[in-house]
C-alpha cells in the first residue's frame, strides 16, 4: 500500500520521518460554510449513512489544509443505531437514547454488528481511499465506556451518576454490557480496516469520569482493547495513549 510510506504511518510505527506529520484528531470542518451548506436539511446521523456525504465531508478540510491524513466522517453512535438502538443526535444536546440500557433484559438489544449493517461505511471508505491516493485514511469508533455511558444515562451527562451506579452497584451487568459494546466496537473497526483505512482511532471521550484503577479493571472498560492489524491509537478526556 502506498500509504505505508506516508510520514503519518511511519510516525505511528515509531519509524524515522522526514518531518512531524499533522492530522486532525476529530472530524474537522463543522464550522466551515461548505460543511453547513452540504448538511442543510440532512440530520447528522443521516449524513453518516450516505457515502457521497461521508466522502465529501471527509475531504472538505483537506481541500483547505494540506494535513498528512484524513479522518472518516462519522459518529460514535453509528454502530449502535445500525444494530437497532433507538438513538438520535439532538441539536445542542448530543446523542439521546430513547430507551436506556439498565437491566439484564436490555442487553438483548445489543446484537453483533455485521458488515451488512453498515454498507455505507464500507462504500465510503473505498471511495475515500481511491480519492486520497497515498494519503492515509483514519477510521474510528467509540470506546465501550463512552458508549455505555450514553446508553445508561440516556444522553450526555456531566457526572455520569447512573453509569457509576451501575458500574459499582452491579459489576456483573456492567461487565456484560462492556463486553457487548466491545464486540460492536471491534466489528466496526474491522469493517473499516477491511475496506481500506490505514489506521484507526478509539474515542473514549468520557473516560475521565472514572479513575485510572477503575478504568483498568475487567469491568472497567476498553483500556485493554485489542487493536486491529494496523496502527491504532486512543483519545479521551484526561487521557491519551498510543498502541501500535
Secondary structure, 3 states (H helix, E strand, C coil): CHHHHCHHHHHHCCCCCCCCCCCCCCCCCCCCHHHHHHCCCCCHHHHCCCHHHHHHHHHHHHHHCCCCEEECCCCCCHHHHHCCCCEEEECCCEEEECCCCCCCHHHHHCCCCCHHHHHHHHHHHHHHHHHHCCCEEEEEEECHHHHHHHHHHCCCCCCCHHHHHHHHHCHHHHHHHHHHHHHHHHHHHHHHHHHCCCEEEEECCCHHHCCHHHHHCCCCCCCCCCCCCCEEEEEECCEEEEEC
